[in-house]
Amino acid sequence: MKGGGCRDVFIDWENCIKEADTNKENVVDKCFDATAALRKCMQAHADYYEPILRVEKDAEEKFMKELENEKASEGSESNVAEEETEIVVDSKDSTNGIKIYFLNRYGYWVNKRR
């Protein structure tokens, strides 16, 4: 992520995440704008970030299918807790992998490196 056209946007986003963790703040609220900027940049440079965007899309589809199945099994429109799905993006070296957490149908959040 520290390469390509979104390098600076990613570093800003990463710093926001670190600051939120350090200050025990809500990452979703604190870094919403930084995350939106990163996603917009990644989509604008989709040729470079395609592997990550593909993983996000696959995770979203999996999450939505599981959510639909859970709602169907409950037989009602009750609130369903959001699930956390961990995906290691850099499978060549899992110590440098990135954990991606799917928070909701509007976006993904990348947490600390392993």
C-alpha positions as CSV (number, residue, x, y, z in Angstrom):
1,M,0.0,0.0,0.0
2,K,2.9,2.3,0.4
3,G,3.5,2.2,-3.3
4,G,1.4,3.4,-6.2
5,G,-0.7,6.5,-6.5
6,C,-2.3,6.3,-3.1
7,R,0.9,6.2,-1.0
8,D,0.4,9.5,0.7
9,V,-3.3,9.0,1.3
10,F,-2.5,5.5,2.8
11,I,0.1,7.0,5.1
12,D,-2.4,9.6,6.3
13,W,-5.0,6.9,6.8
14,E,-2.5,4.7,8.7
15,N,-1.5,7.5,10.9
16,C,-5.2,8.2,11.7
17,I,-5.6,4.5,12.7
18,K,-2.5,4.6,14.9
19,E,-3.6,7.8,16.6
20,A,-7.1,6.3,17.3
21,D,-5.6,3.1,18.7
22,T,-3.2,5.1,20.9
23,N,-5.9,7.4,22.2
24,K,-8.4,4.5,22.5
25,E,-10.8,6.4,20.2
26,N,-13.4,4.9,17.9
27,V,-11.5,4.2,14.7
28,V,-14.6,4.2,12.5
29,D,-15.7,7.6,13.6
30,K,-12.3,9.2,13.8
31,C,-11.0,7.9,10.5
32,F,-14.1,7.9,8.4
33,D,-12.9,10.7,6.1
34,A,-9.4,9.3,5.8
35,T,-10.9,5.9,4.9
36,A,-13.2,7.4,2.3
37,A,-10.3,9.3,0.8
38,L,-8.2,6.1,0.6
39,R,-11.1,4.1,-1.0
40,K,-11.7,6.8,-3.5
41,C,-8.0,7.0,-4.4
42,M,-7.7,3.2,-4.7
43,Q,-10.7,3.1,-7.0
44,A,-9.2,5.9,-9.1
45,H,-6.0,3.7,-9.4
46,A,-7.8,0.4,-9.7
47,D,-5.2,-1.0,-12.1
48,Y,-2.6,-0.9,-9.4
49,Y,-4.8,-1.7,-6.4
50,E,-6.9,-4.4,-8.2
51,P,-5.8,-7.3,-6.0
52,I,-6.9,-5.5,-2.8
53,L,-10.2,-4.2,-4.4
54,R,-11.0,-7.8,-5.5
55,V,-10.4,-9.2,-2.0
56,E,-12.7,-6.4,-0.6
57,K,-15.4,-7.2,-3.1
58,D,-15.2,-11.0,-2.4
59,A,-15.4,-10.3,1.4
60,E,-18.4,-8.0,0.9
61,E,-20.2,-10.6,-1.2
62,K,-19.4,-13.3,1.4
63,F,-20.6,-11.1,4.3
64,M,-23.8,-10.1,2.5
65,K,-24.6,-13.8,1.8
66,E,-24.0,-14.8,5.4
67,L,-26.1,-11.9,6.6
68,E,-29.0,-12.9,4.3
69,N,-28.7,-16.5,5.5
70,E,-28.7,-15.4,9.2
71,K,-31.7,-13.2,8.6
72,A,-33.6,-16.0,6.8
73,S,-32.8,-18.4,9.7
74,E,-34.1,-16.0,12.3
75,G,-37.3,-15.5,10.3
76,S,-37.4,-11.8,11.1
77,E,-35.8,-8.4,10.4
78,S,-34.1,-8.2,13.8
79,N,-30.8,-6.5,14.1
80,V,-27.9,-8.7,13.2
81,A,-24.5,-8.0,14.7
82,E,-21.9,-7.2,12.1
83,E,-19.3,-9.9,11.7
84,E,-15.6,-9.5,11.4
85,T,-13.8,-11.2,8.6
86,E,-10.0,-11.4,8.6
87,I,-8.2,-11.6,5.3
88,V,-4.4,-11.6,4.9
89,V,-3.7,-9.6,1.7
90,D,0.0,-10.4,1.5
91,S,0.0,-14.2,1.6
92,K,3.6,-14.5,0.6
93,D,4.8,-13.2,4.0
94,S,2.1,-13.3,6.6
95,T,4.2,-11.3,9.1
96,N,3.8,-8.3,6.7
97,G,0.2,-9.1,5.9
98,I,-2.6,-6.7,6.4
99,K,-5.7,-7.5,8.4
100,I,-8.8,-6.2,6.6
101,Y,-11.9,-6.0,8.7
102,F,-15.3,-5.7,7.0
103,L,-17.3,-3.4,9.2
104,N,-20.4,-2.9,7.1
105,R,-21.7,-2.8,3.6
106,Y,-20.2,0.7,3.1
107,G,-16.6,0.0,3.5
108,Y,-13.6,-1.9,4.9
109,W,-11.1,-0.9,7.5
110,V,-7.5,-2.1,7.4
111,N,-6.1,-2.6,10.9
112,K,-2.5,-3.0,12.1
113,R,0.0,-5.1,10.3
114,R,0.7,-8.5,11.9
